[in-house]
């Protein structure tokens, strides 16, 4: 527990009052019989100080509804280290978002009195990032309710953010664009002496981009794939929340995966512990060779692969499973603009003859 102060005084009525003050919590107190001697009260105060410092007693325990926002955020992050966060990055993201919240809601607000929880509408970030802030806030408030720091709360994603997300256009890197970027990247790096001395570095980057494109890998999943995760015709992917899923290896990705199996650098398939360098290289080559392109990061490779499969006429249910979406409705909603554009072509090859 954070440092607390314990003091006492005698009221005009003669009753003794012991005060408990905390940097994050409203002051609380207890009253003692006025017939007690001051030495007895002093001993009681000393005892409280020791018990509070050792977390054996909490004078604020019965006043949870009056806990301040700052205190609850700190407690939530601390509690999450034991139960919630599957990585340091998850912990830091939650801490950053909830700290950002306190730029809009004062940290000394009593949580029961906070009415306006749609602070994320004023963030100067993309609608999808606002949705992430909304998810973090909802998880925090649910935790407060579960631990009885909060009785009830009502929180809905603002309609404006919902509409923006629903009406968004999917941004992606196409097969042709990735081919062009890969060739230009290798050509550029071969002309740079320091990269020429490092052997397969440029090729390693490009081949990884292609595996991410064909296997629909997320940025956070790629570093965790080990050589032992590659099986005959399939691979194991560690997804969100530490879940693992086995997905088929798409034939065009197989040749790149075979190359990585032959050119091992570590136990990791791609040889990268962090994806920052490969991501930066992709962003740089896009900025240099395709400056007006909307895509800047790895997720556009995953989007590009999904769009490629849907455009090729692959069934939505199988594309959704390869992408490891929760269900097909997620895929259908995310790529609605793509699917709508393909509806007219879906039956072009149907002929007036028996099937089979």
Buried (B, 14 or more C-beta within 10 A) or exposed (E): BEEBEBEBEEEEEEBBBBBBBBEBBBEBEEEBEEEEEEEEBEEBBEEBBEBBEEEEEBBBEEEBEBBBBBBBBBBBBEEBEEEBBEEEEBBEBBBEBBEBBBEBBEBBBEBBEBEEBBBBBEBEEEBEEBBBBBBBBBBBBEBBEEBEBBEEBEEEBBEEBEEBBEEBEBBBBBBEBBEBBBEBBBEBBEEEEEBEEEEEBBBBBBBBBBBBBBBBBBBBBBBBBBEEBBEEEEBBBBBEEEEEEEBEBBEBBBEBBEBBEEEEEEEBBBBBEEBEEBBEBBBEBBEEBBEEBEBBBBBBBBBBBBBBBBBEEEEBEEBBBBBBBEEBEEBEEBBBEBBEEBEEEEEEEEEEEEEE
